[in-house]
Amino acid sequence: MVVGAGIAGLTAARSLRRRGLRVLVLEAADRPGGPVHGDKLGSTGLSVDVGAESFAARGSAVGDLVTDLGLTVVEPAPISAWGYAASRAFPLPKAGIMGIPAHPFAADVRRAVGWPGALRAGMDRIKPRRWVDEENLETFARSRLGRRVAERLVAPVAAGVHSAPLERLDVDAVAPGLREAYAREGSLTRAVAAMRAQAPAGSAVRGIEGGMHRLVEELTLAVTSDVPDGGAPAGSAGPAGVLLVRHEVVALDRDGDQGWSVQAEGPGGPATFRAPRLLVTTPAVVDLVSPLAGRTADPVPDPEPGADIRLVTLLLEAPELDAAPRGSGLLVAPKPRTWSTRDENHRAGAHDPVQAKALTHSTAKWPWLAARVAGAVGPGNHVVRLSYGRIGETVEPTLDQVVRDASVLLGVDLDGKVREHLSARWNGSLPPPTPVYRREVAAFVERVSHVDGLGVTGGWIAGTGLAAIVGHAQDCAEQL
């Protein structure tokens, strides 16, 4: 039995089915997929992603899964992403990790932070390696590279990806291997350069032709089909897997020597399910799992919830966007927590009208989508997507605000050019991966590993991003 039908739950369920097991998946929401979801863009009939729209290229787990399911992995267009800070837009440096540059004096770094910022970042190469908090990304980056790099480069990238401020991000969780490389090199920028030199060439992300939501559709079919998909062993065909939505798990218990008893509230009322193995993929039931693992308290002491995210997608009739004036999109730096009256961020950006934290120029980033939009509604039409919501703030942007933000970020007046729009909300994204949170989760997983027939996986365990989630879910299912 699998609790949760996000990507982790569906991936694990598919792996179990491929081993010849019958699988029951329980999902509290009214559809599977979690934050990987698609929707129709008004009357155009176009399906677009209203959740995750790409996956990290590191590792092969996601790409192999996509290919196994008969879908096509695609690369984004070879254009740069941009940043927006201090009321100005600039191409983000290409050689970096989580916004940390490999070469502080490179032209694209100087363009973003100016000569003062580049000179301060360059001191990283000669500064002695005194003690700094290497677990906390904000302290790590600021102490080595200075304020401008931390606020204009690291903050928009890292805080944008994780929807959390830098001081709440664990370095090992958001940039695996960076601390070890720093220990070897004695310099943060040299550490990034060394890691980049070992990385494969090409884009850091990939997508799926037709949209990432196609992954949910095919995984659901693979789980619920009466014949497991192509990789199943001979003779493993049998009863179809079962996926029940709108079934909220309210109690878990041992079922004697038979395995597990799970109680859920469904559309028809309470129901009890039994299975020899149990795999939990959502932190929503962690309070139910903890006593079974030898601890009654929530293993994640951090009470701060994840950010509430709002995504607004626009279909724009704007031929002036054909040239992709701001590349594949922009990441917006959060406003600094403190600044002086002499700080140019204060003078230029204190009244900055932009509320969005990111913009994706989807038709510039994904050639397959550009072709479909042109075929459906004609040339000169573009899809852009804006993201809102950081920890500690609730933003409910009006359409007028979204259009103003898009106009400022893209440098093009888009008033009156919206043909269709749709909105999606994701309340309570994953908690920020603080060092304390990651240590507590690791301790919880260790306790669970000693409970026979029980496994835990999902983004709250594996970390942010499909590249981490898919591989962890597959390994967890195999171990179970």
C-alpha positions as CSV (number, residue, x, y, z in Angstrom):
1,M,0.0,0.0,0.0
2,V,1.2,3.5,-0.9
3,V,0.0,6.6,0.9
4,G,0.2,9.6,-1.4
5,A,-0.1,9.8,-5.2
6,G,2.4,12.6,-6.0
7,I,5.4,11.8,-8.2
8,A,7.1,9.9,-5.4
9,G,4.0,7.7,-4.7
10,L,3.3,7.0,-8.4
11,T,7.0,6.2,-9.1
12,A,7.2,3.9,-6.1
13,A,3.9,2.2,-7.0
14,R,5.1,1.6,-10.6
15,S,8.3,0.1,-9.2
16,L,6.4,-2.3,-7.0
17,R,4.1,-3.3,-9.8
18,R,7.1,-4.1,-12.0
19,R,8.1,-6.5,-9.3
20,G,4.8,-8.3,-9.8
21,L,3.0,-6.9,-6.7
22,R,-0.5,-5.6,-6.6
23,V,-0.6,-2.0,-5.3
24,L,-3.2,0.2,-3.7
25,V,-2.5,3.9,-3.7
26,L,-4.4,6.3,-1.4
27,E,-4.5,10.0,-2.2
28,A,-6.2,12.7,-0.2
29,A,-6.6,15.2,-3.1
30,D,-9.0,14.8,-5.9
31,R,-6.3,14.0,-8.5
32,P,-2.9,12.5,-8.5
33,G,0.4,14.3,-9.3
34,G,0.8,16.8,-6.5
35,P,2.5,19.9,-7.9
36,V,3.0,18.3,-11.3
37,H,-0.2,19.2,-13.0
38,G,-1.5,20.5,-16.3
39,D,-4.6,22.6,-17.4
40,K,-6.3,23.9,-20.5
41,L,-5.4,27.4,-21.5
42,G,-8.9,28.9,-22.0
43,S,-10.6,28.1,-25.3
44,T,-7.4,27.3,-27.2
45,G,-7.4,23.7,-26.2
46,L,-3.7,23.9,-25.3
47,S,-2.5,22.0,-22.3
48,V,0.2,23.7,-20.3
49,D,2.0,22.9,-17.0
50,V,0.6,24.8,-14.0
51,G,3.1,23.2,-11.7
52,A,6.6,21.8,-12.3
53,E,7.7,22.4,-15.9
54,S,11.2,20.9,-15.9
55,F,13.5,18.6,-14.0
56,A,17.2,18.8,-13.2
57,A,19.5,17.1,-15.6
58,R,21.8,15.6,-12.9
59,G,21.6,11.9,-12.8
60,S,19.6,9.6,-15.1
61,A,16.7,8.5,-13.0
62,V,14.1,11.0,-14.4
63,G,15.2,10.8,-18.0
64,D,15.2,7.0,-17.9
65,L,11.7,6.9,-16.3
66,V,10.4,9.3,-18.9
67,T,11.8,7.3,-21.8
68,D,10.6,4.0,-20.3
69,L,7.1,5.4,-20.2
70,G,7.2,6.3,-23.9
71,L,7.6,10.0,-23.5
72,T,10.2,12.2,-25.1
73,V,12.8,14.1,-23.1
74,V,13.5,17.6,-24.6
75,E,16.1,20.3,-23.9
76,P,15.2,24.0,-23.5
77,A,16.2,26.5,-26.1
78,P,19.9,27.5,-25.8
79,I,19.2,30.9,-24.3
80,S,20.1,32.5,-21.0
81,A,18.0,33.0,-17.9
82,W,18.0,36.5,-16.5
83,G,17.9,38.0,-13.0
84,Y,16.1,41.0,-11.7
85,A,17.5,43.0,-8.8
86,A,17.8,46.7,-7.8
87,S,15.1,47.5,-10.4
88,R,17.2,46.2,-13.3
89,A,17.4,43.1,-15.4
90,F,20.6,41.3,-16.4
91,P,21.6,37.9,-17.9
92,L,22.5,35.5,-15.1
93,P,26.1,34.2,-15.2
94,K,26.3,30.9,-17.0
95,A,29.0,29.3,-14.9
96,G,27.6,29.0,-11.4
97,I,25.8,26.8,-8.9
98,M,22.8,28.1,-7.0
99,G,23.8,31.6,-8.3
100,I,27.3,31.3,-6.8
101,P,29.7,32.3,-9.7
102,A,32.7,30.3,-10.6
103,H,34.6,33.3,-12.0
104,P,34.0,36.5,-10.1
105,F,35.5,38.8,-12.7
106,A,33.7,37.3,-15.7
107,A,31.8,39.9,-17.8
108,D,28.4,38.5,-17.0
109,V,29.1,38.6,-13.3
110,R,30.3,42.2,-13.5
111,R,27.2,43.1,-15.4
112,A,25.1,41.8,-12.6
113,V,26.9,43.1,-9.5
114,G,29.2,45.9,-10.9
115,W,32.9,46.3,-10.4
116,P,32.4,46.8,-6.6
117,G,30.6,43.5,-6.3
118,A,33.1,41.7,-8.5
119,L,36.1,43.0,-6.5
120,R,34.5,42.0,-3.2
121,A,33.7,38.5,-4.6
122,G,37.2,38.2,-6.0
123,M,38.5,38.5,-2.4
124,D,37.2,35.0,-1.9
125,R,40.3,33.7,-3.9
126,I,42.7,35.3,-1.4
127,K,40.8,35.4,1.9
128,P,42.1,33.0,4.5
129,R,39.6,30.2,5.3
130,R,38.5,31.3,8.7
131,W,35.5,29.7,10.4
132,V,32.2,30.5,8.8
133,D,28.8,28.8,9.0
134,E,29.0,26.5,6.0
135,E,25.6,24.9,6.7
136,N,23.7,28.1,6.2
137,L,23.7,29.3,2.5
138,E,23.2,33.0,3.3
139,T,26.1,33.2,5.8
140,F,28.3,31.0,3.6
141,A,27.8,33.1,0.4
142,R,27.8,36.5,2.0
143,S,30.9,35.9,4.2
144,R,32.9,34.7,1.2
145,L,31.5,36.7,-1.7
146,G,29.9,39.8,-0.2
147,R,26.5,41.4,-0.1
148,R,25.9,42.1,-3.8
149,V,26.6,38.6,-5.0
150,A,24.5,37.1,-2.2
151,E,21.6,39.4,-2.8
152,R,21.7,39.8,-6.6
153,L,22.8,36.3,-7.7
154,V,22.5,33.7,-5.0
155,A,19.2,34.9,-3.5
156,P,17.2,35.0,-6.7
157,V,18.3,31.6,-7.8
158,A,18.4,29.6,-4.5
159,A,15.4,31.4,-2.9
160,G,13.5,31.2,-6.1
161,V,14.0,27.4,-6.5
162,H,13.2,26.7,-2.8
163,S,10.7,29.5,-2.0
164,A,12.7,30.2,1.1
165,P,15.2,32.9,2.3
166,L,18.9,32.0,2.1
167,E,19.3,31.9,5.9
168,R,16.9,29.0,6.0
169,L,18.6,26.8,3.3
170,D,21.0,24.0,4.2
171,V,24.0,24.0,1.9
172,D,24.2,20.2,1.7
173,A,20.5,20.0,0.7
174,V,20.5,22.7,-2.0
175,A,24.0,22.3,-3.4
176,P,25.3,18.7,-2.6
177,G,29.0,18.4,-2.7
178,L,29.7,22.2,-2.4
179,R,31.0,22.1,1.2
180,E,33.4,19.2,0.3
181,A,34.7,21.1,-2.7
182,Y,35.2,24.2,-0.6
183,A,37.2,22.1,1.9
184,R,39.4,21.0,-0.9
185,E,39.8,24.3,-2.7
186,G,39.8,26.7,0.2
187,S,37.7,29.1,-2.0
188,L,34.0,29.1,-2.7
189,T,34.4,30.3,-6.3
190,R,37.1,27.8,-7.0
191,A,34.9,25.1,-5.5
192,V,32.1,26.0,-7.9
193,A,34.5,26.1,-10.8
194,A,35.8,22.6,-9.9
195,M,32.3,21.2,-9.7
196,R,31.2,22.8,-12.9
197,A,34.3,21.3,-14.7
198,Q,33.1,17.9,-13.7
199,A,29.5,18.5,-14.8
200,P,28.3,17.3,-18.2
201,A,27.9,19.9,-20.9
202,G,24.5,21.1,-21.9
203,S,21.5,22.6,-20.1
204,A,21.0,22.1,-16.4
205,V,17.4,21.2,-16.9
206,R,15.2,19.0,-19.2
207,G,11.5,18.9,-20.0
208,I,9.0,16.5,-21.6
209,E,7.4,17.1,-25.0
210,G,3.8,17.9,-24.2
211,G,4.6,19.1,-20.7
212,M,5.6,17.6,-17.4
213,H,2.0,16.7,-16.6
214,R,2.3,13.9,-19.2
215,L,4.5,12.1,-16.7
216,V,1.7,12.0,-14.2
217,E,-0.7,10.7,-16.8
218,E,1.6,7.9,-17.9
219,L,2.6,6.9,-14.4
220,T,-1.0,6.7,-13.4
221,L,-1.7,4.4,-16.4
222,A,1.3,2.3,-15.6
223,V,0.1,1.8,-12.0
224,T,-3.6,1.1,-12.8
225,S,-3.2,-0.9,-16.0
226,D,-4.0,-4.6,-15.6
227,V,-0.6,-5.4,-17.3
228,P,2.5,-3.6,-15.9
229,D,4.5,-1.6,-18.4
230,G,7.4,-2.9,-20.5
231,G,10.0,-3.5,-17.8
232,A,7.9,-6.0,-15.8
233,P,9.2,-9.6,-15.5
234,A,7.5,-12.3,-17.5
235,G,4.4,-13.7,-15.8
236,S,3.9,-10.6,-13.6
237,A,0.6,-9.6,-15.3
238,G,-2.2,-9.7,-12.8
239,P,-4.9,-7.6,-11.1
240,A,-4.7,-3.9,-11.9
241,G,-3.2,-1.6,-9.3
242,V,-5.8,0.6,-7.6
243,L,-5.6,4.4,-7.2
244,L,-8.2,6.0,-4.9
245,V,-8.4,9.8,-4.8
246,R,-10.2,11.7,-2.1
247,H,-9.1,9.1,0.5
248,E,-7.5,10.8,3.5
249,V,-5.5,8.5,5.7
250,V,-6.5,9.1,9.4
251,A,-4.9,6.1,11.2
252,L,-2.1,3.6,10.8
253,D,-1.5,0.5,12.8
254,R,0.1,-2.9,12.8
255,D,-2.2,-5.7,11.6
256,G,-0.7,-8.5,13.7
257,D,1.6,-10.7,11.6
258,Q,-0.3,-9.7,8.4
259,G,1.3,-6.3,7.9
260,W,-0.5,-3.0,8.2
261,S,-4.0,-1.6,8.8
262,V,-4.8,1.7,7.3
263,Q,-8.0,3.7,8.0
264,A,-9.0,6.4,5.5
265,E,-11.9,8.8,5.1
266,G,-13.3,8.6,1.6
267,P,-16.3,9.8,-0.3
268,G,-18.3,6.8,0.9
269,G,-17.3,7.3,4.5
270,P,-14.6,5.6,6.6
271,A,-12.8,2.5,5.1
272,T,-10.1,0.2,6.4
273,F,-7.4,-1.3,4.1
274,R,-4.8,-4.0,4.9
275,A,-1.5,-4.8,3.2
276,P,1.8,-6.6,4.1
277,R,3.9,-3.5,3.1
278,L,3.3,0.2,3.6
279,L,5.1,3.0,1.9
280,V,4.4,6.6,3.0
281,T,5.2,9.4,0.6
282,T,3.7,12.5,2.3
283,P,4.6,14.4,5.5
284,A,0.8,14.9,6.1
285,V,0.7,11.6,8.0
286,V,4.0,11.8,9.8
287,D,2.3,12.1,13.2
288,L,0.8,8.7,12.4
289,V,4.1,7.1,11.4
290,S,6.2,8.5,14.2
291,P,4.8,6.3,17.0
292,L,5.4,3.2,14.8
293,A,9.0,4.2,14.5
294,G,9.5,4.6,18.3
295,R,8.8,8.3,18.7
296,T,5.5,10.0,19.4
297,A,6.6,13.6,18.5
298,D,6.6,15.1,15.0
299,P,10.2,14.4,13.7
300,V,10.3,17.8,12.0
301,P,10.4,20.4,14.8
302,D,10.4,23.5,12.5
303,P,6.9,24.9,12.7
304,E,7.3,27.2,9.8
305,P,5.2,26.0,6.8
306,G,6.4,26.2,3.3
307,A,5.4,29.1,1.0
308,D,2.0,29.4,-0.5
309,I,2.6,29.6,-4.2
310,R,0.5,31.3,-6.9
311,L,1.2,30.6,-10.6
312,V,-0.5,32.7,-13.2
313,T,-0.1,31.7,-16.9
314,L,-0.8,34.3,-19.7
315,L,-1.4,33.8,-23.4
316,L,-0.2,37.1,-24.9
317,E,-0.6,38.4,-28.4
318,A,2.7,40.2,-28.5
319,P,5.0,39.8,-31.5
320,E,7.5,42.0,-29.8
321,L,8.3,39.0,-27.6
322,D,9.4,36.9,-30.6
323,A,13.0,38.0,-30.0
324,A,12.9,36.7,-26.4
325,P,14.2,40.0,-25.0
326,R,14.8,38.5,-21.5
327,G,15.9,35.0,-22.5
328,S,14.0,32.1,-21.0
329,G,12.7,34.1,-18.1
330,L,13.8,35.9,-15.0
331,L,14.4,35.2,-11.3
332,V,13.6,38.1,-9.0
333,A,15.8,38.9,-6.0
334,P,13.9,39.2,-2.8
335,K,14.1,42.6,-1.2
336,P,17.1,42.7,1.2
337,R,16.2,42.4,4.9
338,T,18.4,45.4,5.8
339,W,19.9,48.2,3.8
340,S,21.3,51.7,4.5
341,T,20.1,54.9,2.9
342,R,23.2,54.9,0.8
343,D,22.4,51.4,-0.6
344,E,21.5,51.7,-4.2
345,N,18.9,48.9,-3.7
346,H,17.1,51.2,-1.3
347,R,17.3,54.2,-3.6
348,A,16.3,52.3,-6.7
349,G,14.2,49.4,-5.5
350,A,12.4,50.4,-2.3
351,H,9.3,51.2,-4.4
352,D,9.8,48.6,-7.0
353,P,6.4,47.5,-8.3
354,V,7.3,43.9,-9.0
355,Q,5.6,41.4,-6.7
356,A,6.4,38.3,-8.7
357,K,9.3,36.1,-7.7
358,A,9.9,34.6,-11.1
359,L,8.8,34.7,-14.7
360,T,9.2,32.0,-17.3
361,H,8.9,32.9,-21.0
362,S,7.6,29.4,-21.7
363,T,7.3,29.7,-25.5
364,A,10.9,31.0,-25.7
365,K,12.2,28.3,-23.4
366,W,10.4,25.3,-25.0
367,P,10.5,25.1,-28.8
368,W,7.8,22.3,-28.8
369,L,5.4,24.7,-27.0
370,A,6.1,27.6,-29.3
371,A,5.3,25.4,-32.3
372,R,2.0,24.2,-30.7
373,V,1.0,27.8,-29.8
374,A,1.7,29.0,-33.3
375,G,-0.3,26.2,-34.8
376,A,-3.2,26.7,-32.5
377,V,-3.6,30.5,-32.3
378,G,-1.1,31.8,-34.9
379,P,2.4,33.4,-34.9
380,G,3.2,36.3,-32.5
381,N,1.5,34.6,-29.6
382,H,3.4,33.8,-26.4
383,V,2.9,31.9,-23.2
384,V,4.5,33.4,-20.1
385,R,4.1,32.2,-16.5
386,L,4.6,34.2,-13.3
387,S,5.2,32.8,-9.8
388,Y,4.2,34.5,-6.6
389,G,4.7,33.6,-2.9
390,R,7.6,33.5,-0.5
391,I,7.7,32.2,3.1
392,G,6.0,34.7,5.4
393,E,3.9,36.4,2.7
394,T,0.6,35.9,1.1
395,V,0.2,37.3,-2.3
396,E,-3.1,37.2,-4.3
397,P,-2.2,39.1,-7.4
398,T,-4.8,40.6,-9.6
399,L,-4.6,40.2,-13.4
400,D,-3.6,43.8,-13.7
401,Q,-0.7,43.3,-11.3
402,V,0.4,40.2,-13.1
403,V,0.4,42.1,-16.4
404,R,2.3,45.0,-14.9
405,D,4.9,42.6,-13.4
406,A,5.3,40.9,-16.8
407,S,5.7,44.2,-18.6
408,V,8.4,45.4,-16.2
409,L,10.3,42.1,-16.2
410,L,10.2,41.7,-20.0
411,G,10.7,45.3,-20.8
412,V,7.6,45.3,-23.1
413,D,4.3,47.0,-22.5
414,L,1.8,44.1,-22.4
415,D,-1.3,46.1,-21.4
416,G,-4.3,44.9,-23.4
417,K,-2.4,42.0,-25.0
418,V,-3.8,39.1,-22.8
419,R,-5.8,36.6,-24.8
420,E,-6.2,33.9,-22.1
421,H,-5.1,33.4,-18.6
422,L,-5.3,30.8,-15.8
423,S,-4.2,30.6,-12.2
424,A,-3.2,27.8,-9.9
425,R,-2.3,27.8,-6.2
426,W,-0.1,25.5,-4.2
427,N,-0.6,26.0,-0.5
428,G,2.1,25.0,1.9
429,S,5.0,23.9,-0.3
430,L,7.8,21.8,1.3
431,P,9.3,23.2,4.5
432,P,12.6,25.0,3.9
433,P,15.5,22.6,4.1
434,T,17.2,24.1,7.1
435,P,20.1,22.2,8.7
436,V,18.0,21.3,11.7
437,Y,15.2,20.0,9.5
438,R,17.5,17.9,7.5
439,R,19.2,16.4,10.6
440,E,15.8,15.6,12.1
441,V,14.5,14.0,8.9
442,A,17.7,11.9,8.6
443,A,17.2,10.7,12.2
444,F,13.5,9.9,11.5
445,V,14.5,7.9,8.4
446,E,17.0,5.9,10.4
447,R,14.3,5.0,13.0
448,V,11.9,4.0,10.2
449,S,14.5,1.8,8.5
450,H,14.3,-0.6,11.5
451,V,10.5,-1.1,11.1
452,D,9.8,-4.2,9.0
453,G,7.6,-3.6,6.0
454,L,7.6,0.2,6.3
455,G,9.2,2.7,3.9
456,V,9.2,6.5,3.7
457,T,10.0,8.6,0.6
458,G,8.9,11.9,-1.1
459,G,10.3,15.4,-1.4
460,W,10.2,16.0,2.3
461,I,12.8,13.1,2.6
462,A,14.7,13.2,-0.7
463,G,14.8,17.0,-1.2
464,T,13.4,19.4,-3.7
465,G,13.2,18.5,-7.3
466,L,12.2,15.5,-9.4
467,A,15.8,14.4,-9.9
468,A,16.0,13.7,-6.2
469,I,12.5,12.4,-5.7
470,V,12.3,9.9,-8.5
471,G,15.6,8.1,-7.6
472,H,14.8,8.0,-3.9
473,A,11.3,6.6,-4.5
474,Q,12.6,3.9,-6.8
475,D,15.3,2.9,-4.2
476,C,12.8,2.9,-1.4
477,A,10.4,0.7,-3.3
478,E,13.2,-1.8,-4.1
479,Q,14.3,-1.9,-0.5
480,L,10.7,-2.4,0.7
